[in-house]
Amino acid sequence: MSFILGLSYDLVLCFCCGIDLKDFSYTDIPLLEHAKHSEKCPFLLDHFGSQEALERYKVTFSIFLCLSSLLVFLD
């Protein structure tokens, strides 16, 4: 991940483009919030190439969250 932890637990700074993101909620995905607010970040473009790649990541991550919730429920 390209973030450096800020002064508070919900403030991060991208080491590459310098954008700071704060006030995360439990359901936020930092990588997707980063892409939403800084789509020209060289780190994101180098590692993911495009918004389309991030959308695929979002779907995969959402499936993972659903399966994780189910496993906790079954436990």
Backbone hydrogen bonds, N-H to C=O, Kabsch-Sander energy under -0.5 kcal/mol:
donor,donor_aa,acceptor,acceptor_aa,energy
4,I,13,L,-2.7
6,G,11,L,-3.5
11,L,8,S,-1.5
12,V,21,L,-2.7
13,L,4,I,-2.2
14,C,19,I,-2.5
15,F,2,S,-2.6
18,G,14,C,-1.1
21,L,12,V,-2.5
23,D,10,D,-0.6
24,F,10,D,-0.5
28,D,25,S,-1.3
32,L,29,I,-0.7
33,E,29,I,-2.3
34,H,30,P,-2.5
35,A,31,L,-2.0
36,K,32,L,-2.2
37,H,33,E,-1.8
38,S,34,H,-1.8
41,C,38,S,-1.8
45,L,41,C,-2.5
46,D,42,P,-2.4
47,H,43,F,-2.3
48,F,44,L,-3.0
49,G,44,L,-1.1
49,G,45,L,-0.6
50,S,48,F,-1.2
54,L,50,S,-1.3
55,E,51,Q,-2.1
56,R,52,E,-1.8
57,Y,53,A,-1.8
58,K,54,L,-2.4
59,V,55,E,-2.0
60,T,56,R,-2.2
61,F,57,Y,-2.9
62,S,58,K,-2.4
63,I,59,V,-2.1
64,F,60,T,-2.0
65,L,61,F,-2.4
66,C,62,S,-2.1
67,L,63,I,-2.4
68,S,64,F,-2.6
69,S,65,L,-2.3
70,L,66,C,-2.0
71,L,67,L,-2.2
72,V,68,S,-2.1
73,F,69,S,-2.3
74,L,70,L,-2.4
75,D,71,L,-1.5
